[in-house]
Amino acid sequence: MTPGYRCTATVEVHADTWDAAKTIASPRDNLLWTSDTILQCLIEDVDHDFHAAFLRTGARETSDVFLCWQDGVPDQALADLDCCLDRRDPMDIGCTIFRYHPGLCEWRYIDPPHVAATAQADQLLKELGLSPPT
C-alpha cells in the first residue's frame, strides 16, 4: 500500500476563536491545548469538505475541539467531535482525528517529507531554546 500524505493546508487561529474555545466546558481537570497559533489540517491529503486541526480537549471524555475552516473562506468554526480512536493494534494509541474523518487514520499516513523535516527541525530548535529562522 502506498502511504498517504497529510493535508498541507494551514490556518492562523483568530483571537475570537481562541476566546470562544475557552468558554467550552469540559469534564477533564487538565485541558490540553495546542501550543501553536498556526495549525495544519490533520486529515489525509484527499478530497475533504473542510479542514480540521486539534485545538483543545473536548466537552466530553471521548471528544476534542477541532478548529474547522475551508480554503478561501475567512470564517473559522469550532466543533466538539468524537475522536476516531481506531488503532493499528490493541496496544497502540488511537487515531485522534474526528470519527468518520475522510481518508486514512493518522497512523497510516505520513507528512510530506519537507513538512516532516521542518517540524522535526523546529522541535529541535525549541528544545535547545532557539528560535526558528524567519
PyMOL commands that place a pseudoatom at each C-alpha (Angstrom):
pseudoatom trace, name=CA, resn=MET, resi=1, chain=A, elem=C, hetatm=0, pos=[0.000, 0.000, 0.000]
pseudoatom trace, name=CA, resn=THR, resi=2, chain=A, elem=C, hetatm=0, pos=[1.388, 3.392, -0.989]
pseudoatom trace, name=CA, resn=PRO, resi=3, chain=A, elem=C, hetatm=0, pos=[1.491, 5.741, 2.004]
pseudoatom trace, name=CA, resn=GLY, resi=4, chain=A, elem=C, hetatm=0, pos=[-0.823, 8.733, 2.026]
pseudoatom trace, name=CA, resn=TYR, resi=5, chain=A, elem=C, hetatm=0, pos=[0.293, 12.199, 2.980]
pseudoatom trace, name=CA, resn=ARG, resi=6, chain=A, elem=C, hetatm=0, pos=[-1.113, 14.714, 5.401]
pseudoatom trace, name=CA, resn=CYS, resi=7, chain=A, elem=C, hetatm=0, pos=[-3.025, 17.704, 4.027]
pseudoatom trace, name=CA, resn=THR, resi=8, chain=A, elem=C, hetatm=0, pos=[-0.765, 20.758, 3.815]
pseudoatom trace, name=CA, resn=ALA, resi=9, chain=A, elem=C, hetatm=0, pos=[-3.499, 23.348, 4.499]
pseudoatom trace, name=CA, resn=THR, resi=10, chain=A, elem=C, hetatm=0, pos=[-2.714, 25.669, 7.401]
pseudoatom trace, name=CA, resn=VAL, resi=11, chain=A, elem=C, hetatm=0, pos=[-4.586, 28.449, 9.169]
pseudoatom trace, name=CA, resn=GLU, resi=12, chain=A, elem=C, hetatm=0, pos=[-3.844, 31.055, 11.826]
pseudoatom trace, name=CA, resn=VAL, resi=13, chain=A, elem=C, hetatm=0, pos=[-6.234, 30.890, 14.773]
pseudoatom trace, name=CA, resn=HIS, resi=14, chain=A, elem=C, hetatm=0, pos=[-8.249, 34.109, 15.135]
pseudoatom trace, name=CA, resn=ALA, resi=15, chain=A, elem=C, hetatm=0, pos=[-8.322, 35.767, 18.567]
pseudoatom trace, name=CA, resn=ASP, resi=16, chain=A, elem=C, hetatm=0, pos=[-12.115, 35.451, 18.785]
pseudoatom trace, name=CA, resn=THR, resi=17, chain=A, elem=C, hetatm=0, pos=[-11.796, 31.725, 18.043]
pseudoatom trace, name=CA, resn=TRP, resi=18, chain=A, elem=C, hetatm=0, pos=[-9.369, 31.337, 20.967]
pseudoatom trace, name=CA, resn=ASP, resi=19, chain=A, elem=C, hetatm=0, pos=[-11.824, 33.243, 23.176]
pseudoatom trace, name=CA, resn=ALA, resi=20, chain=A, elem=C, hetatm=0, pos=[-14.752, 31.065, 22.103]
pseudoatom trace, name=CA, resn=ALA, resi=21, chain=A, elem=C, hetatm=0, pos=[-12.739, 27.877, 22.701]
pseudoatom trace, name=CA, resn=LYS, resi=22, chain=A, elem=C, hetatm=0, pos=[-12.031, 28.994, 26.276]
pseudoatom trace, name=CA, resn=THR, resi=23, chain=A, elem=C, hetatm=0, pos=[-15.757, 29.038, 27.062]
pseudoatom trace, name=CA, resn=ILE, resi=24, chain=A, elem=C, hetatm=0, pos=[-16.354, 25.348, 26.283]
pseudoatom trace, name=CA, resn=ALA, resi=25, chain=A, elem=C, hetatm=0, pos=[-16.794, 23.353, 29.481]
pseudoatom trace, name=CA, resn=SER, resi=26, chain=A, elem=C, hetatm=0, pos=[-15.049, 20.009, 29.915]
pseudoatom trace, name=CA, resn=PRO, resi=27, chain=A, elem=C, hetatm=0, pos=[-15.275, 17.181, 32.459]
pseudoatom trace, name=CA, resn=ARG, resi=28, chain=A, elem=C, hetatm=0, pos=[-11.479, 16.873, 32.413]
pseudoatom trace, name=CA, resn=ASP, resi=29, chain=A, elem=C, hetatm=0, pos=[-9.409, 18.540, 35.103]
pseudoatom trace, name=CA, resn=ASN, resi=30, chain=A, elem=C, hetatm=0, pos=[-6.496, 19.375, 32.816]
pseudoatom trace, name=CA, resn=LEU, resi=31, chain=A, elem=C, hetatm=0, pos=[-7.311, 20.696, 29.375]
pseudoatom trace, name=CA, resn=LEU, resi=32, chain=A, elem=C, hetatm=0, pos=[-4.784, 20.032, 26.650]
pseudoatom trace, name=CA, resn=TRP, resi=33, chain=A, elem=C, hetatm=0, pos=[-4.381, 22.929, 24.236]
pseudoatom trace, name=CA, resn=THR, resi=34, chain=A, elem=C, hetatm=0, pos=[-2.444, 23.128, 21.024]
pseudoatom trace, name=CA, resn=SER, resi=35, chain=A, elem=C, hetatm=0, pos=[0.757, 25.076, 21.517]
pseudoatom trace, name=CA, resn=ASP, resi=36, chain=A, elem=C, hetatm=0, pos=[0.620, 26.605, 18.040]
pseudoatom trace, name=CA, resn=THR, resi=37, chain=A, elem=C, hetatm=0, pos=[-1.208, 29.592, 16.580]
pseudoatom trace, name=CA, resn=ILE, resi=38, chain=A, elem=C, hetatm=0, pos=[-0.736, 28.312, 13.028]
pseudoatom trace, name=CA, resn=LEU, resi=39, chain=A, elem=C, hetatm=0, pos=[-2.471, 24.941, 12.707]
pseudoatom trace, name=CA, resn=GLN, resi=40, chain=A, elem=C, hetatm=0, pos=[-2.163, 22.318, 9.991]
pseudoatom trace, name=CA, resn=CYS, resi=41, chain=A, elem=C, hetatm=0, pos=[-5.041, 20.135, 8.866]
pseudoatom trace, name=CA, resn=LEU, resi=42, chain=A, elem=C, hetatm=0, pos=[-4.935, 16.631, 10.383]
pseudoatom trace, name=CA, resn=ILE, resi=43, chain=A, elem=C, hetatm=0, pos=[-6.764, 14.925, 7.532]
pseudoatom trace, name=CA, resn=GLU, resi=44, chain=A, elem=C, hetatm=0, pos=[-5.019, 12.878, 4.877]
pseudoatom trace, name=CA, resn=ASP, resi=45, chain=A, elem=C, hetatm=0, pos=[-4.416, 14.770, 1.620]
pseudoatom trace, name=CA, resn=VAL, resi=46, chain=A, elem=C, hetatm=0, pos=[-7.593, 13.534, -0.061]
pseudoatom trace, name=CA, resn=ASP, resi=47, chain=A, elem=C, hetatm=0, pos=[-10.719, 15.457, -1.041]
pseudoatom trace, name=CA, resn=HIS, resi=48, chain=A, elem=C, hetatm=0, pos=[-12.465, 16.739, 2.079]
pseudoatom trace, name=CA, resn=ASP, resi=49, chain=A, elem=C, hetatm=0, pos=[-15.256, 19.259, 2.661]
pseudoatom trace, name=CA, resn=PHE, resi=50, chain=A, elem=C, hetatm=0, pos=[-13.401, 21.184, 5.358]
pseudoatom trace, name=CA, resn=HIS, resi=51, chain=A, elem=C, hetatm=0, pos=[-10.021, 21.223, 7.070]
pseudoatom trace, name=CA, resn=ALA, resi=52, chain=A, elem=C, hetatm=0, pos=[-9.733, 20.349, 10.753]
pseudoatom trace, name=CA, resn=ALA, resi=53, chain=A, elem=C, hetatm=0, pos=[-6.995, 20.708, 13.350]
pseudoatom trace, name=CA, resn=PHE, resi=54, chain=A, elem=C, hetatm=0, pos=[-6.891, 19.856, 17.056]
pseudoatom trace, name=CA, resn=LEU, resi=55, chain=A, elem=C, hetatm=0, pos=[-7.371, 22.948, 19.217]
pseudoatom trace, name=CA, resn=ARG, resi=56, chain=A, elem=C, hetatm=0, pos=[-8.079, 21.567, 22.725]
pseudoatom trace, name=CA, resn=THR, resi=57, chain=A, elem=C, hetatm=0, pos=[-9.625, 18.708, 24.659]
pseudoatom trace, name=CA, resn=GLY, resi=58, chain=A, elem=C, hetatm=0, pos=[-13.348, 18.432, 24.303]
pseudoatom trace, name=CA, resn=ALA, resi=59, chain=A, elem=C, hetatm=0, pos=[-16.535, 18.827, 26.281]
pseudoatom trace, name=CA, resn=ARG, resi=60, chain=A, elem=C, hetatm=0, pos=[-16.843, 15.053, 26.669]
pseudoatom trace, name=CA, resn=GLU, resi=61, chain=A, elem=C, hetatm=0, pos=[-14.371, 12.322, 27.644]
pseudoatom trace, name=CA, resn=THR, resi=62, chain=A, elem=C, hetatm=0, pos=[-14.329, 10.972, 24.079]
pseudoatom trace, name=CA, resn=SER, resi=63, chain=A, elem=C, hetatm=0, pos=[-14.210, 14.261, 22.184]
pseudoatom trace, name=CA, resn=ASP, resi=64, chain=A, elem=C, hetatm=0, pos=[-11.813, 17.005, 21.176]
pseudoatom trace, name=CA, resn=VAL, resi=65, chain=A, elem=C, hetatm=0, pos=[-12.466, 20.536, 19.986]
pseudoatom trace, name=CA, resn=PHE, resi=66, chain=A, elem=C, hetatm=0, pos=[-11.359, 20.988, 16.401]
pseudoatom trace, name=CA, resn=LEU, resi=67, chain=A, elem=C, hetatm=0, pos=[-10.802, 24.221, 14.533]
pseudoatom trace, name=CA, resn=CYS, resi=68, chain=A, elem=C, hetatm=0, pos=[-12.516, 23.845, 11.164]
pseudoatom trace, name=CA, resn=TRP, resi=69, chain=A, elem=C, hetatm=0, pos=[-12.050, 26.006, 8.081]
pseudoatom trace, name=CA, resn=GLN, resi=70, chain=A, elem=C, hetatm=0, pos=[-12.371, 25.996, 4.303]
pseudoatom trace, name=CA, resn=ASP, resi=71, chain=A, elem=C, hetatm=0, pos=[-9.891, 27.205, 1.704]
pseudoatom trace, name=CA, resn=GLY, resi=72, chain=A, elem=C, hetatm=0, pos=[-10.508, 30.797, 0.690]
pseudoatom trace, name=CA, resn=VAL, resi=73, chain=A, elem=C, hetatm=0, pos=[-13.121, 31.388, 3.417]
pseudoatom trace, name=CA, resn=PRO, resi=74, chain=A, elem=C, hetatm=0, pos=[-12.079, 33.686, 6.282]
pseudoatom trace, name=CA, resn=ASP, resi=75, chain=A, elem=C, hetatm=0, pos=[-14.561, 32.208, 8.790]
pseudoatom trace, name=CA, resn=GLN, resi=76, chain=A, elem=C, hetatm=0, pos=[-13.440, 29.618, 11.315]
pseudoatom trace, name=CA, resn=ALA, resi=77, chain=A, elem=C, hetatm=0, pos=[-15.650, 27.245, 13.267]
pseudoatom trace, name=CA, resn=LEU, resi=78, chain=A, elem=C, hetatm=0, pos=[-15.219, 25.174, 16.396]
pseudoatom trace, name=CA, resn=ALA, resi=79, chain=A, elem=C, hetatm=0, pos=[-16.564, 21.642, 16.518]
pseudoatom trace, name=CA, resn=ASP, resi=80, chain=A, elem=C, hetatm=0, pos=[-16.589, 19.356, 19.550]
pseudoatom trace, name=CA, resn=LEU, resi=81, chain=A, elem=C, hetatm=0, pos=[-16.287, 15.998, 17.804]
pseudoatom trace, name=CA, resn=ASP, resi=82, chain=A, elem=C, hetatm=0, pos=[-15.846, 12.431, 18.974]
pseudoatom trace, name=CA, resn=CYS, resi=83, chain=A, elem=C, hetatm=0, pos=[-12.355, 11.154, 18.262]
pseudoatom trace, name=CA, resn=CYS, resi=84, chain=A, elem=C, hetatm=0, pos=[-11.884, 8.290, 15.819]
pseudoatom trace, name=CA, resn=LEU, resi=85, chain=A, elem=C, hetatm=0, pos=[-9.769, 6.171, 18.211]
pseudoatom trace, name=CA, resn=ASP, resi=86, chain=A, elem=C, hetatm=0, pos=[-9.225, 3.395, 15.612]
pseudoatom trace, name=CA, resn=ARG, resi=87, chain=A, elem=C, hetatm=0, pos=[-5.997, 1.556, 16.440]
pseudoatom trace, name=CA, resn=ARG, resi=88, chain=A, elem=C, hetatm=0, pos=[-3.334, -0.209, 14.422]
pseudoatom trace, name=CA, resn=ASP, resi=89, chain=A, elem=C, hetatm=0, pos=[-3.348, -2.844, 17.156]
pseudoatom trace, name=CA, resn=PRO, resi=90, chain=A, elem=C, hetatm=0, pos=[-4.884, -3.036, 20.657]
pseudoatom trace, name=CA, resn=MET, resi=91, chain=A, elem=C, hetatm=0, pos=[-1.751, -1.664, 22.341]
pseudoatom trace, name=CA, resn=ASP, resi=92, chain=A, elem=C, hetatm=0, pos=[-1.420, 1.446, 20.138]
pseudoatom trace, name=CA, resn=ILE, resi=93, chain=A, elem=C, hetatm=0, pos=[-2.767, 4.908, 20.833]
pseudoatom trace, name=CA, resn=GLY, resi=94, chain=A, elem=C, hetatm=0, pos=[-5.951, 5.543, 18.862]
pseudoatom trace, name=CA, resn=CYS, resi=95, chain=A, elem=C, hetatm=0, pos=[-6.338, 7.915, 15.938]
pseudoatom trace, name=CA, resn=THR, resi=96, chain=A, elem=C, hetatm=0, pos=[-7.049, 11.410, 17.278]
pseudoatom trace, name=CA, resn=ILE, resi=97, chain=A, elem=C, hetatm=0, pos=[-8.742, 12.754, 14.148]
pseudoatom trace, name=CA, resn=PHE, resi=98, chain=A, elem=C, hetatm=0, pos=[-12.525, 13.067, 14.474]
pseudoatom trace, name=CA, resn=ARG, resi=99, chain=A, elem=C, hetatm=0, pos=[-14.717, 9.983, 13.993]
pseudoatom trace, name=CA, resn=TYR, resi=100, chain=A, elem=C, hetatm=0, pos=[-15.701, 9.231, 10.357]
pseudoatom trace, name=CA, resn=HIS, resi=101, chain=A, elem=C, hetatm=0, pos=[-12.952, 11.510, 9.003]
pseudoatom trace, name=CA, resn=PRO, resi=102, chain=A, elem=C, hetatm=0, pos=[-12.183, 11.194, 5.293]
pseudoatom trace, name=CA, resn=GLY, resi=103, chain=A, elem=C, hetatm=0, pos=[-9.015, 9.373, 4.284]
pseudoatom trace, name=CA, resn=LEU, resi=104, chain=A, elem=C, hetatm=0, pos=[-6.741, 7.214, 6.370]
pseudoatom trace, name=CA, resn=CYS, resi=105, chain=A, elem=C, hetatm=0, pos=[-6.261, 7.289, 10.124]
pseudoatom trace, name=CA, resn=GLU, resi=106, chain=A, elem=C, hetatm=0, pos=[-3.297, 9.420, 11.174]
pseudoatom trace, name=CA, resn=TRP, resi=107, chain=A, elem=C, hetatm=0, pos=[-1.069, 6.433, 11.935]
pseudoatom trace, name=CA, resn=ARG, resi=108, chain=A, elem=C, hetatm=0, pos=[-1.461, 5.165, 8.352]
pseudoatom trace, name=CA, resn=TYR, resi=109, chain=A, elem=C, hetatm=0, pos=[-0.126, 8.232, 6.557]
pseudoatom trace, name=CA, resn=ILE, resi=110, chain=A, elem=C, hetatm=0, pos=[2.939, 10.438, 6.753]
pseudoatom trace, name=CA, resn=ASP, resi=111, chain=A, elem=C, hetatm=0, pos=[3.579, 14.133, 6.440]
pseudoatom trace, name=CA, resn=PRO, resi=112, chain=A, elem=C, hetatm=0, pos=[5.080, 15.258, 3.168]
pseudoatom trace, name=CA, resn=PRO, resi=113, chain=A, elem=C, hetatm=0, pos=[8.849, 14.847, 3.711]
pseudoatom trace, name=CA, resn=HIS, resi=114, chain=A, elem=C, hetatm=0, pos=[9.581, 18.597, 3.703]
pseudoatom trace, name=CA, resn=VAL, resi=115, chain=A, elem=C, hetatm=0, pos=[6.833, 19.251, 6.260]
pseudoatom trace, name=CA, resn=ALA, resi=116, chain=A, elem=C, hetatm=0, pos=[8.017, 16.406, 8.496]
pseudoatom trace, name=CA, resn=ALA, resi=117, chain=A, elem=C, hetatm=0, pos=[11.650, 17.576, 8.266]
pseudoatom trace, name=CA, resn=THR, resi=118, chain=A, elem=C, hetatm=0, pos=[10.701, 21.177, 9.053]
pseudoatom trace, name=CA, resn=ALA, resi=119, chain=A, elem=C, hetatm=0, pos=[8.597, 20.089, 12.040]
pseudoatom trace, name=CA, resn=GLN, resi=120, chain=A, elem=C, hetatm=0, pos=[11.459, 17.992, 13.383]
pseudoatom trace, name=CA, resn=ALA, resi=121, chain=A, elem=C, hetatm=0, pos=[13.944, 20.860, 12.937]
pseudoatom trace, name=CA, resn=ASP, resi=122, chain=A, elem=C, hetatm=0, pos=[11.564, 23.298, 14.669]
pseudoatom trace, name=CA, resn=GLN, resi=123, chain=A, elem=C, hetatm=0, pos=[11.139, 20.854, 17.561]
pseudoatom trace, name=CA, resn=LEU, resi=124, chain=A, elem=C, hetatm=0, pos=[14.913, 20.516, 17.965]
pseudoatom trace, name=CA, resn=LEU, resi=125, chain=A, elem=C, hetatm=0, pos=[15.329, 24.292, 17.959]
pseudoatom trace, name=CA, resn=LYS, resi=126, chain=A, elem=C, hetatm=0, pos=[12.554, 24.599, 20.557]
pseudoatom trace, name=CA, resn=GLU, resi=127, chain=A, elem=C, hetatm=0, pos=[14.229, 22.007, 22.784]
pseudoatom trace, name=CA, resn=LEU, resi=128, chain=A, elem=C, hetatm=0, pos=[17.518, 23.906, 22.508]
pseudoatom trace, name=CA, resn=GLY, resi=129, chain=A, elem=C, hetatm=0, pos=[15.780, 27.174, 23.412]
pseudoatom trace, name=CA, resn=LEU, resi=130, chain=A, elem=C, hetatm=0, pos=[16.415, 28.703, 19.991]
pseudoatom trace, name=CA, resn=SER, resi=131, chain=A, elem=C, hetatm=0, pos=[14.046, 30.363, 17.542]
pseudoatom trace, name=CA, resn=PRO, resi=132, chain=A, elem=C, hetatm=0, pos=[13.448, 29.036, 14.051]
pseudoatom trace, name=CA, resn=PRO, resi=133, chain=A, elem=C, hetatm=0, pos=[14.842, 31.281, 11.296]
pseudoatom trace, name=CA, resn=THR, resi=134, chain=A, elem=C, hetatm=0, pos=[12.429, 33.815, 9.846]
for i in range(1, 134): cmd.bond("trace and resi %d" % i, "trace and resi %d" % (i + 1))
show_as sticks, trace
zoom trace
